[in-house]
């Protein structure tokens, strides 16, 4: 192929790439703005669980606004998952450095450092996978929601879409399933228990108080006190 022809092909490829990039950026930005005020229709993880399901399976997810979720649930999630949530920009650099240091010494049991913002970006926008591309896209969406939504909306989204059991998503559905009450009415102990199961909600449901669950629940309760109780939530914008 002659050089002019190669240049022409490269120019077309460049234009195609640019158009694709602009379309992707605009469409994801518009969707992020939509989600600033409205709940998602579903999430990739919900779709994945529905496709994987065998036998009798029902998806339970009931959206509740920020003000209709117990402050204890908000505090427990932060205390258990991301105590630097009000102050970081989506990434906890200190936690990332500690995780890298820990993982370099422990090859079998890896430690994560994902913030609540990163988990929301992953849950709302991305299909579950363990690839570098997915991590890169997670960073992209994390920056986007931190810029567009603000902390209260990110926490509200997290508490509405987080997996909390087999087919159970969000604190409202979990509160009704496990405690027969609304998310606005759960106690500190119940909120801490729901936060405790977040890493493995299917293997460790909130109605099966194993040693693993109770240990994490007690850590969450301790963390809720240590970070200052409900006054801590006043830092959220």
Protein Blocks (a to p, Z undefined) as FASTA:
>chain_A
ZZklmmmmmmmmmmmmmmmmmmmmmmmmmmmmmmmmpccfbdfklmmmmmmpgcjadddd
ddddfklpcfklmmmmmmmmommlmmmgoiafklmmmmmmmmmmmmklccdfbdfklmmm
mmmmpccdddfklmmmmmmmmmmmmmmnommlmmmmmmmmpccbehiacjklmmmmmnop
afklpcfklmmmmmmmmmmmmlmcfklccfklmmmmmmmmmmmmmnnpjmlmmmpZZ
